[in-house]
Amino acid sequence: MCVRCSRITDEPVVVSEVHSASGPGFTVYACSECAPLYPPVPDVFNLLGGMR
C-alpha cells in the first residue's frame, strides 16, 4: 500500500526504511506515481564513506 495515497499497488517502490532500537523496523512503500515525490533512500555504504 502506498504511504502517500493509500492505493494498493502490485509494484511498490521502497521510499524509506524505519529502524527501531526496541524491535524490528519496517519498510515504507509508495506507488510508482508517488515515489518520485520522496528523496532517494541513502546507500549505507555511501553514508559510511571511508570507514572500514
MILUMDREN-258520 format. One record per residue: x, y negated, z negated of N, C-alpha, C, CB in turn. Coordinates in steps of 0.001 Angstrom, whole numbers, padded with zeros to 6 digits, always signed. Glycine has a CB too. Example, Ala and Ser with C-alpha at 12.3 -4.5 7.8 and 13.67 -1.06 7.14 Angstrom:
+013190+005690-007800+012300+004500-007800+013200+003300-007800+011308+004473-009046;+012850+002250-007080+013670+001060-007140+012900-000030-007870+014084+000598-005725;
***
This chain:
+000836+001176+000000+000000+000000+000000+000888-001249+000000-000955+000007-001218;+000524-002224+000777+001286-003468+000882+001109-004298-000379+000848-004276+002121;+002219-004758-000932+002193-005558-002153+001550-006926-001918+003608-005733-002694;+001576-007412-000700+001055-008758-000417-000418-008747-000019+001870-009407+000687;-000795-007930+000967-002169-007952+001482-003018-006772+001016-002142-007974+002982;-002396-005817+000316-003078-004637-000248-003612-003662+000794-004214-005083-001112;-003155-003788+002043-003572-002825+003057-002790-001532+002906-003382-003403+004468;-003431-000422+003222-002760+000867+003270-002071+000957+004625-003765+002061+003047;-000796+001371+004623-000036+001456+005871+000640+002811+005991+001009+000333+005947;+000749+003303+007217+001454+004560+007479+002947+004337+007657+000882+005241+008719;+003365+003076+007771+004765+002743+007970+005201+001662+006981+005007+002282+009415;+005288+002006+005679+005671+001000+004687+007129+000578+004837+005431+001533+003281;+007410-000668+004473+008751-001230+004518+009154-001587+003090+008818-002484+005463;+010334-001150+002662+010822-001473+001322+011176-002955+001276+012056-000593+000942;+010574-003698+000322+010868-005120+000193+011529-005449-001147+009593-005930+000354;+011509-004505-002093+012131-004756-003392+012266-003441-004151+011305-005783-004215;+013246-003414-005041+013399-002292-005968+013445-002881-007359+014689-001436-005660;+012553-002406-008223+012466-002923-009586+013107-001906-010515+010982-003212-010000;+014106-002344-011270+014815-001460-012194+014310-001707-013605+016350-001679-012113;+014361-000661-014419+013874-000766-015788+014857-000094-016732+012472-000138-015924;+015152-000730-017838+016057-000150-018831+015344+000880-019697+016652-001246-019711;+014023+000835-019753+013290+001724-020647+012647+002908-019942+012239+000952-021363;+012897+003080-018661+012313+004199-017920+012598+004053-016447+010804+004290-018158;+011959+004889-015648+012212+004817-014212+011694+003515-013612+011572+006001-013507;+012402+003025-012634+011962+001836-011921+010986+002229-010833+013157+001075-011327;+010726+001309-009918+009828+001624-008818+010207+000804-007592+008362+001361-009215;+009718+001252-006454+009990+000600-005183+008743-000170-004756+010411+001637-004094;+008934-001370-004227+007829-002213-003774+007808-002177-002247+007973-003688-004308;+006629-001932-001692+006476-001797-000250+005569-002872+000317+005933-000427+000096;+005761-003167+001605+004888-004090+002340+004590-003477+003701+005548-005511+002494;+003531-003962+004332+003235-003516+005693+004194-004233+006652+001731-003800+006074;+004229-003792+007890+005180-004376+008845+004867-005843+009160+005180-003566+010137;+003617-006274+008987+003275-007672+009234+003739-008577+008091+001767-007815+009433;+003665-008102+006849+004030-008922+005685+005521-008816+005331+003190-008509+004481;+006181-007747+005721+007585-007518+005343+008519-008666+005721+008080-006253+005988;+008373-009301+006891+009288-010403+007234+009182-011610+006294+009018-010857+008648;+008135-011679+005493+007962-012794+004564+008820-012644+003307+006502-012919+004173;+009438-011491+003136+010276-011223+001969+011754-011277+002355+009930-009848+001354;+012621-011689+001434+014059-011674+001742+014539-010230+001848+014875-012443+000655;+015626-009978+002564+016138-008611+002688+016579-008060+001336+017308-008568+003676;+016419-006750+001173+016874-006075-000048+018396-006076-000023+016300-004602-000156;+019062-006563-001083+020526-006622-001065+021152-005228-001091+021034-007437-002252;+022257-005090-000408+023021-003846-000402+023915-003844-001632+023863-003691+000912;+023792-002824-002463+024530-002779-003726+026045-002846-003492+024173-001501-004501;+026534-002273-002421+027963-002291-002151+028455-003701-001799+028292-001324-001020;+027610-004488-001151+027972-005886-000872+027952-006712-002144+027017-006497+000165;+027049-006397-003068+026994-007125-004325+028222-006863-005181+025745-006752-005089;+028744-005634-005104+029915-005279-005890+031192-005892-005321+030054-003772-005962;+031155-006233-004047+032321-006847-003417+033542-005950-003465+032635-008161-004080;+034625-006447-004031+035861-005683-004062+036035-004818-005292+037003-006600-003960;+035003-004692-006116+035135-003890-007345+035236-002407-006990+033928-004137-008301;+036219-001737-007574+036390-000291-007321+036723+000408-008584+037474-000023-006284;
***
